[in-house]
Amino acid sequence: MSFDHRHFLDTVSESPGIYRMLDDQGETLYVGKARRLKARLASYFRGALNTKTQALVARIGDIQVTVTNSETEALLLEQTLIKELRPPYNILLRDDKSYPFVFVTDRHPFPALEYKRARTRRDDGRYLGPYPSSGAVRESLSLMQKIFRIRNCEDSVFAHRTRPCLQYQIQRCSAPCVGYIDEADYRRDLEHAVQCLEGKSEQVTRELTRDMEAASRDLDFEEAARLRDQIQHLRQLQQRQFVDTAAGDADVFALASRPGALCISVLTVRQGRLLGARHHAPSNGLDLGPEALLGDFVSQFYLGQAREIPQEVITSHRVPDADLIARALAERAGRRVRLADQVRGHRAQWRELARTNAEQQLASQLAGQAQLSQRFEALREALHLEAAPRRLECYDISHSHGEATVASCVVFDANGPRKSDYRRFNIEGVAAGDDYAAMRQALTRRFRRLKEGEGERPDILIVDGGKGQLNMAREVFAELGVEGVMLLGVAKGTTRKAGLETLFLETVEHSLDLDGASPALHLIQHIRDESHRFAIAGHRARRDKARRTSTLQEIPGVGPRRRRELLRFFGGLQGVKQASREELARVPGISATLAETIHRALHG
């Protein structure tokens, strides 16, 4: 018997609370919260629902509601039930039982920097973190041991050494076990390492710079060289941290999505220092938009699991009910918690870095072998081929108002992007902005070589641009006598939104209709996006080639004094070239505008 929603809605309260949707066997399908239960539940039965929500509603056998005193209480109860019941239509996260920390004991005269997992900080020493992953902890430990030569051996090993171990020989330890360094000097190095882990590396660098200059004045050049190396390592570390502050505890959430896949990256920042990132690929059971999906994810990330809540939570999208989530987090943490999506300065840099991580991780997901096999098979069915295509090539054009035009050719096979076969064509002798002529030149050069026996023949050639570019490809094939290659044109929809593209097969009269959720369309979109990225990268490289050979002497505004400050700050020209814009702007006498000029001159 189907669920009688009309009779059910007549009895539902208008109060805040949570609801559980059950199937005919009494198994929980979905748990949700509502400010007004009746209005929220009624929305499921009014039509205009997406396909996945319709599938959920079709399976409902019963709905149970629990009234709460407030919406905040409903949110907390919702996350508790999701964790307990793990409904298939909710976002589900794995519950981490402990967090990785860097630990420094207070019970040893020569403490080591240790990796340690714990649910909470204890009173047996100093806990630095928590870090997002064990890999982030081990990377930080390796850096500190390399720069400051802090021991990493067990106490039992330390107590029985009679001569230095291999770590001392490779300059990863100062050998306190055999008295090669006294306790005061070791403690100074340890404190420097801890300060760097706490995000205070700039303070350490200033102190080391003073020590280096003093050693030089005393003609102790060996010590000065050692300190110089430490400074250079720290400058590289500061660049990787990507922040210009010694304060701020935040988790940064960024969502990236493409048809058929999504990724949420979480960056952990403690005391202004970026500790690392973790990536999640939650199921989107109800096909929610990015804002709603990210809001649900943040709620379960903290409220559905026992996690440390930072002072600030930054999101790449404006999440619904942000104030409600912030209140619930504040109640759980026992202090104010800020939830924001509009941020500036170094927080905006964190958010942008999280977005970059999410995009890169998503690209890796899309290259997964199982998903690729499914997409190639779906493309075979959509095109009515006897066998799945072995090689796809896609072409795109990029330029800036006709300047430095570049055509890209990217290749996909059953293993995903085949980057060794990627090619770029520098386009010459065509009118500025004439994309059709540029495409003609690129295809002519590529397939003339094929006719001469150079390269592999693609099964399908995809051109980004629709009817005009497809006709251009047909003309080139006719002129060169190319046969056995299927042509596919991809035209963006009127809104240029993914999933609304128009596909033309062989001729502009033969359009191909694929559902927005089709794996075949996802494959076409993936190779199209990759060709677009590769073309833009080639265009920028060509346009900026001359700038990459610039030296400090050739940069306007950088005179002898500023050159000297740059070289002193980074320990040499190599350090300057490796510095980010933010790092360059920290040099005395270098403004943000000049830092941008220097970075552009050195990198393009």
Secondary structure, 3 states (H helix, E strand, C coil): CCCCHHHHHHCCCCCCEEEEEECCCCCEEEEEEECCHHHHHHHHHCCCCCHHHHHHHHCCCEEEEEECCCHHHHHHHHHHHHHHHCCCCCCCCCCCCCEEEEEEECCCCCCCCEEEEECCCCCCEEEECCCCCHHHHHHHHHHHHHHHCCCCCCHHHHHCCCCCCHHHHCCCCCCHHHCCCCHHHHHHHHHHHHHHHCCCHHHHHHHHHHHHHHHHHCCCHHHHHHHHHHHHHHHHHHHHHCCCCCCCCEEEEEEEEECCEEEEEEEEEECCEEEEEEEECCCCCCCCCHHHHHHHHHHHHHHCCCCCCCCEEEECCCCCCHHHHHHHHHHHHCCCCEEECCCCHHHHHHHHHHHHHHHHHHHHHHCCHHHHHHHHHHHHHHHCCCCCCCCEEEEEEEEECCEEEEEEEEEEECCEECHHHCEEEECCCCCCCCHHHHHHHHHHHHHHHHHCCCCCCCCEEEEECCHHHHHHHHHHHHHHCCCCCEEEEEECCCCCCCCCCEEEECCCCCEECCCCCCHHHHHHHHHHHHHHHHHHHHHHHHHCHHHHHCCHHHCCCCCHHHHHHHHHHHCCHHHHHHCCHHHHCCCCCCCHHHHHHHHHHHHC
